Each structure stands twice: as structure tokens, then as C-alpha cells.
């Protein structure tokens, strides 16, 4: 039996299901729906053109100038610090010089008294004369030396720590929720039911009832402030007011400055059952702990005067509760739970019009109570959803797609991004601090500790369309120090020449127990094709007990000169002693069945102490070694990574590379340092 059209006033039979509203409608209303959707395309196209024009008219120098102003301010502050230090040392120098002159005057005065006494009593002996002469000579040398050189002033050069200034480097230091390392540090938490915390670029404020606790980026506890009011459901940071905003259940809303010196109750905001807060540069947004949550706006620039109230018809349904809100870059993220169907979702809306930009549902059991689902702002306009009941973390992209989902133990209740790459997670037992590779090295270097690295995961991906782009250099690894490296596991798709150079010091100086290298390499010419002599020399450096080197070299007929290809193949055939070492455009090598019989070419510098008879001496400690499968995806840029000196201090390296898909595209992002796991 045919169903009627879902439009109440329509008597026609339904002929289709509209995928937009998921209702059965007649052809006429289906056309209306289609026309309505199509009518939205032209405004979107206009908006895209407007953005394009805006970008074309963008004054890049002006943007650079705004950013550079921060560096200029930092420079002036540093100059002031140096000047203050200089003045302090000048005063210290003056005081010390005066003290030195006083000491010498005292010695001369004492010498005068002794001399006058001997003259008056006329009882000087030969020994007295010798002693006076010696003392006079000592004082004379001391005075002459002081007059010529003054006092000792040792001046050490001012060494600038590169970590003092951080400039964003794309996504190389992005927190990857799916591969979070074990916590860099944990902070014991009080046994209260509210997980409130907030941060700015310098400080982290945590509710540790009965105190508010302030930490710096080194996670040092700076100050504790006694909290004498009721429990805190939420708090946020206002860069405009340079203060933290704290909401309570019954005592209203408070403002406390960055250093926890002054606390004041905001009198212009009524005392309600506030549940969540967030703010932009000009506006404070508050939600109440009630179904059909309303959102209240207050003006930060006008002493928190009330601006407007968004009713539940504009925010959520009457059977729904807004657990948490977070502001970022002109948008508001809501965590909404429905008590009727137990569904949870994250919505992104415009902070000015409250128009919905996207909505994503996630599975979370209903749990109306103290522990709410929360949302945390991440870098690059992305979000972290905290599902407390299931103890899950969901990484949501800027367009509402769930990028990653992972469980977390102990049960997670809140999270906040501290600075740009420190993620603080509140559990029922502790505050767990997770950081990126770069930040971990920074913190440990600042504290003077060695970096306890057991595992490094690094990924290099690219698109062929962006092959001219330069890779970012993981300079921070130059500063890492770990006592021993025992295990290297390297998988790469591109750059044999890079491997040979990059790991030369590692091969030569490390005490590896195991080194595994594999991948796949394709060559369009012979510019990066490893010569047998270079490969032999590199392999001979190994002292690893287990050494696996799997190499598959392939040339592309369309782009390589046949004579060059045959020359390369002949070289490897001679080296392996077998005609089957190179055929069909591929070279497959295997060791220890492979025999290096091809004599090494030497020059006066690097190869003068090597010949064919001792070219395999370095293999006497190698118990296992296979060579085949290593490929190249046209990644000459990897040669830039040769700037890293050596990794022989690390314990374990896992370097992964991504194979291109059918379209030849691996990824638009490049990331060398994703993860360090203690």
C-alpha cells in the first residue's frame, strides 16, 4: 500500500524518500526539496569567491608584522632583562672594587702601625727588616696588579636556547590521539567530583579542592590558592582580561588573575546553576545545568553586562542538555546529550548567529550527573571529545569527521590543550600530561635531564603534486641525548642515499644489537642510485649482531637511459657474482648468500685502506642479514635530513613511510616526529 506524502497539507502519494529529511514525499515536493538544495549553491559559490578575493587582497606583510610584533616585544623584554642584569653586576663590581681597595688600605695601615712601633722602640731585628720588605713587596705587587687589571671578571657568552621562541611548523608537532604515548608526567588529583581546569599559553589552572593550583609549562607547581566557595563545574581563560573565569553552582561567577593574586565575584552576572563557560575576545558564554539549556552572553569589554539569551529552541531540544561548550575562531562547539534516546552529539555553530555548521553523533551511554561529556579545543580548528561514561577520546576534524577514537584508562573526565602541544587529561585518579616529541625534548633539556627515549616513531609522507615542497628538519633531535641505542627498525619508501648518509655515524659508533631496514625504491635516473662501492662501505660499518637490510631497486624504463641502466645492473651483477641479480628492470639482492667480489674503487682519501680482501671485515659480528625490498617514491628532498648528526644515542627507532595509493598520493602532510614512548 502506497504511503501518503509526508507533507501534511499534501494529499498525493509518496514516490520517493528524500535523503535530506529521510521522509516519504511526492514528486512535486521532492522537486521542491531538490530546488531548495540547489538554491543554496549560488550563495556558497559567492562566499567562496569572497574568500578568494579576501585572500588575494590579504596583506601578507601586515600579517607578518603583527606576528613579528610578538618577537619585537620579546626582544625588548630580553634587552630589559639583560640591562637589569648588567646594572646589578655593575653595582656588584663597584662594591667589590671598593672592598678590595679597603682591604689593601687596611693592610697598609697595619704595616704602618708595626713599622712606627719598631721605629719608636728601636728594637728592630734582621728578621723584622726581612719580613717588612717581603710584606711591602707583596702589597706593592698586589696594588700594581690591581691598578693594571682590576679584579677578575669572567664573562661567558650568552647562549640562546632555541626553545625560547616557538614558531608553528605546520602539523609536524600535532598531537595524535590514536597514538598517545604513555604520560610524560602525572599529577595526583584530589578526590572531588568536578574535573575543572583551564590554561593559557603560560599557565595551567587546576581545581584541586580545597585549592586552586597553578602550574607552568615545566609542570612545576607555582602557587596554591585556597578555594572557600562551592564546587567548580567549569572554568576558562580570557586573554582580553588576562584572567581566568570560574563558574560555581550557587555562588556566582568569579574572576581571578593569571598569578592567582586577586579574586573577585562578578556582580553583574546573576547567581544561577551555571554548568559550562567559554569566551571569545569580547564575549563570555554561559550555560545552565538544566534541560533545554539556554545560553547567556555577557560583554567582556563592558564589565560583563548582559547581551542576550539564546533559548532552547535555538540551541537544543527541551529533552536535551548542553554538557559543555568551547569557543574557537568564531565558532562554538556544543556537547549535547538527549535523555530520551540516549544519543550524544557534538555540534559546531557560528558564535555570532548560532547557525549550525555541522553535527556529529557519537555513541555514549546516558549519564546525567556530575560527570559530563566535554569538548576540548585542539590546534588547526579541531576538537577533542571526552566521552566519560565509556572513557573514550574522539579526535574530531574541523569539518566534523571523527579522525581517531581510542579508549583511555583510568576513566577520563576532562582534557585541555596546554599551549600548543601539551595535552592534560583528567582521570579519576590523576592528571595525565601527554606531550609531543618536540615538547618532551624541550622539557627534559630544560631540566637538565637526559631524554629517556625507548621508541621513536617517525613518518614521512608526500604527494607527487607537491614534490617541490621542502621537508621540515627535526632539529630538536640534535639536542636529544640518551645513553644507548640498541634497536633500530627503519621502514621507508624513498631515499637510499639518505639512509646511507643519515645512518653512517649510527653504523660506525653505535652498539646496536639489532638493525632492520626495509622498504621499496624506484629510480627514474641514476642520480640517487647507490653505487656498489658506497653500499659496500656502508654495510661494512655494521657491528650489529642482527642486521637485516631488505632492498628492492627498480628503474623506470620510460625515464632512464638504457645504457645507464645496464651500467648500473652490470655493476651489481659483478658485485653479487650472479647474472640473476638484475633483470626486468629490478635488482633483488640477498645477504649472506650475496658475495661482495667486486673490487672496491679507492681514492686517496676515503677508500685508501680498503680492498677486496678486507671489504667484509665489518660483517664478522653480523649474525643475520637479508637484502631485498627497498623502494623509492621520488623523494629527493629527504637528503635535507642529513643535517641531523647521528642517532646513536637513541634506544629504538621505528621510521615508517606511507605507500602511495592508486593515484600516487600518500598524504599532503609531512611529519618526522610523531611520538616518543617511554
Secondary structure, DSSP 4 states (H G I P E B T S, - for coil): -PPBPSSTT--SBP-EEETTTTEEE-HHHHHHHHHHHHHHHHHHHHHHHHHHHHHHT--HHHHHHHHHHHHHHHHHHHHHHHHHHHHHHHHHHHHHHHHHHHHHHHHHHHHHHHHHHHHHHT---HHHHHHHHHHHHHHHHHHHHHHHH-S-------PPPGGGS----TTTT---GGGPPSPSEEEE--S-S---EEE-SS-EEEEETTEEEEE-TT--EEEEEE--SS--SEEEEETTTTEEEEE-SSS-EEEEETTS--EEE-TTS----EEEEEE-SSEEEEEESSSS--EEEEEGGGTTEEEEEE-HHHH--TTEEEEEEEEETTEEEEEEEETTT--EEEEEEETTT--EEEEEEE------SS---EEEE-STT-EEEEETTTTEEEEE-TTS-EEEEEE-SS-EEEEEEETTTEEEEEESSEEEEEE-HHHHHHHHHHTT-----SEEEEEE--BGGGTTSPPPP-GGGGG---S---EEEEEEBS-HHHHHHHTHHHHHH---SEEEEEEB-EESSSSSPPPHHHHHHHHHT---SEEEE--EEEE-TTTS-HHHHHHHHHHHHHHHT-GGGEETTEEE--TTTS---SPPP--SSSSTT--TTTTTGGGGG-SB------B-BS-GGGGGGGGS---TT-SEEEEEEPPP-TTSB--S--EEEEEEE-
